[in-house]
Amino acid sequence: MFADIEAANEAIRAARRSTNPAVRASVRGRRVTGPATCHRIRAVLRVALNDAVADGLISSNPASLVKLRPARPARPLVRTEPRVDRWRNTGEIPGPVMVWTPEQTGKFLDHAAVHDPELYPLLHLIAYRGLRRGEAVGLRDADTQLDRAEIAITHQITVSGRVVQRKPPKSEAGNRVVALDTATVAVLRACRARRPSNSDGGLFFVREDGEAWHPDTVSRRFRRLVADAGLPQVRLHGLRHGIATLALAAGVDLKVVQSILGHSTITLTANTYTSVLPQLVQAAAEAVAAVIQRGRRGASGETTVRQYGDGGRTGGRPGGLVG
């Protein structure tokens, strides 16, 4: 089974690399099956086959002998200025999961509000409250309680190949109530006021013609907005990563962040996101250092710090600071 899964994955990857547009189109919307999914499949098989052993149908559980690659989620990396500079100069993307800084997120949302007001409220909700794409697209009007400043995540809309499916959240922990901030409540109220009366299936977010958003359309328009705004590319899921990292940087308790995101375990939250805190702190330190005027500029253009007692001009304090 797992050999077949890996063979199917490689076929998808090969088709994506093909120079033939028809071959690439044949796998559009298809995803490779990742290590974490394989581990979940094995876990389900193990439980079922353990029952078969207990019932005397088989003598041993073959699933217990299956060895899989470790399912380690990629750690998010912040789009700090040095990384952005390298990206602009070389196209280098240092990791598969990239996260914007708060300033980059704000610039994107400002751009989206002006250039795609139809999609902006949905993007705002993802960026501010960390919903998954399918959870935002599948948010029901009946689950949106703006008077109480909260929404309930009870459904999602996903894509499997070319098939759009409405189904429950990703896990039991995904069924959750998410508190809303004042700004998000205002955005959602305005969205509801503009929404056409013939909206599709009781969904909160719909197109101007009343039809439901296709998840892939949301991702495609997101990528276009990012490019038009001149920002380094991140995946739409990167907005979800962003709210987690910003919440942790702001001192929000890890258990609260787990609840916001709907993670099944706090270990997943900790392992995925705590690595970005030093990056945010370092980026903040560099930003502060960049605006502090120090010393004089050398021939290389780099700032050099004056030494103590520099000709008596600094009063014995470094960088020309006086007490």
Secondary structure in CASP SS format (residue, H / E / C, confidence):
PFRMAT SS
TARGET T0000
AUTHOR 0000-0000-0000
METHOD secondary structure of the structure
MODEL  1
M C 1.00
F H 1.00
A H 1.00
D H 1.00
I H 1.00
E H 1.00
A H 1.00
A H 1.00
N H 1.00
E H 1.00
A H 1.00
I H 1.00
R H 1.00
A H 1.00
A H 1.00
R H 1.00
R H 1.00
S C 1.00
T C 1.00
N C 1.00
P H 1.00
A H 1.00
V H 1.00
R H 1.00
A H 1.00
S H 1.00
V C 1.00
R C 1.00
G C 1.00
R C 1.00
R C 1.00
V C 1.00
T C 1.00
G C 1.00
P H 1.00
A H 1.00
T H 1.00
C H 1.00
H H 1.00
R H 1.00
I H 1.00
R H 1.00
A H 1.00
V H 1.00
L H 1.00
R H 1.00
V H 1.00
A H 1.00
L H 1.00
N H 1.00
D H 1.00
A H 1.00
V H 1.00
A H 1.00
D C 1.00
G C 1.00
L C 1.00
I C 1.00
S C 1.00
S C 1.00
N C 1.00
P H 1.00
A H 1.00
S H 1.00
L H 1.00
V C 1.00
K C 1.00
L C 1.00
R C 1.00
P C 1.00
A C 1.00
R C 1.00
P C 1.00
A C 1.00
R C 1.00
P C 1.00
L E 1.00
V E 1.00
R C 1.00
T C 1.00
E H 1.00
P H 1.00
R H 1.00
V H 1.00
D H 1.00
R H 1.00
W H 1.00
R H 1.00
N H 1.00
T H 1.00
G C 1.00
E C 1.00
I C 1.00
P C 1.00
G C 1.00
P C 1.00
V C 1.00
M E 1.00
V E 1.00
W C 1.00
T C 1.00
P H 1.00
E H 1.00
Q H 1.00
T H 1.00
G H 1.00
K H 1.00
F H 1.00
L H 1.00
D H 1.00
H H 1.00
A H 1.00
A H 1.00
V H 1.00
H H 1.00
D C 1.00
P C 1.00
E C 1.00
L C 1.00
Y H 1.00
P H 1.00
L H 1.00
L H 1.00
H H 1.00
L H 1.00
I H 1.00
A H 1.00
Y H 1.00
R H 1.00
G C 1.00
L C 1.00
R C 1.00
R H 1.00
G H 1.00
E H 1.00
A H 1.00
V H 1.00
G C 1.00
L C 1.00
R E 1.00
D H 1.00
A H 1.00
D H 1.00
T E 1.00
Q E 1.00
L H 1.00
D H 1.00
R H 1.00
A C 1.00
E E 1.00
I E 1.00
A E 1.00
I E 1.00
T C 1.00
H C 1.00
Q E 1.00
I E 1.00
T E 1.00
V E 1.00
S E 1.00
G C 1.00
R C 1.00
V E 1.00
V E 1.00
Q E 1.00
R E 1.00
K E 1.00
P C 1.00
P C 1.00
K C 1.00
S C 1.00
E H 1.00
A H 1.00
G H 1.00
N C 1.00
R E 1.00
V E 1.00
V E 1.00
A E 1.00
L C 1.00
D C 1.00
T H 1.00
A H 1.00
T H 1.00
V H 1.00
A H 1.00
V H 1.00
L H 1.00
R H 1.00
A H 1.00
C H 1.00
R H 1.00
A H 1.00
R H 1.00
R C 1.00
P C 1.00
S C 1.00
N C 1.00
S C 1.00
D C 1.00
G C 1.00
G C 1.00
L E 1.00
F C 1.00
F C 1.00
V E 1.00
R C 1.00
E C 1.00
D C 1.00
G C 1.00
E C 1.00
A E 1.00
W C 1.00
H C 1.00
P H 1.00
D H 1.00
T H 1.00
V H 1.00
S H 1.00
R H 1.00
R H 1.00
F H 1.00
R H 1.00
R H 1.00
L H 1.00
V H 1.00
A H 1.00
D H 1.00
A C 1.00
G C 1.00
L C 1.00
P C 1.00
Q C 1.00
V C 1.00
R C 1.00
L C 1.00
H H 1.00
G H 1.00
L H 1.00
R H 1.00
H H 1.00
G H 1.00
I H 1.00
A H 1.00
T H 1.00
L H 1.00
A H 1.00
L H 1.00
A H 1.00
A C 1.00
G C 1.00
V C 1.00
D C 1.00
L H 1.00
K H 1.00
V H 1.00
V H 1.00
Q H 1.00
S H 1.00
I H 1.00
L H 1.00
G C 1.00
H C 1.00
S C 1.00
T C 1.00
I H 1.00
T H 1.00
L H 1.00
T H 1.00
A H 1.00
N H 1.00
T H 1.00
Y H 1.00
T H 1.00
S H 1.00
V H 1.00
L H 1.00
P H 1.00
Q H 1.00
L H 1.00
V H 1.00
Q H 1.00
A H 1.00
A H 1.00
A H 1.00
E H 1.00
A H 1.00
V H 1.00
A H 1.00
A H 1.00
V H 1.00
I C 1.00
Q C 1.00
R C 1.00
G C 1.00
R E 1.00
R E 1.00
G C 1.00
A C 1.00
S C 1.00
G C 1.00
E C 1.00
T E 1.00
T E 1.00
V C 1.00
R C 1.00
Q C 1.00
Y C 1.00
G C 1.00
D C 1.00
G C 1.00
G C 1.00
R C 1.00
T C 1.00
G C 1.00
G C 1.00
R C 1.00
P H 1.00
G H 1.00
G H 1.00
L C 1.00
V C 1.00
G C 1.00
END
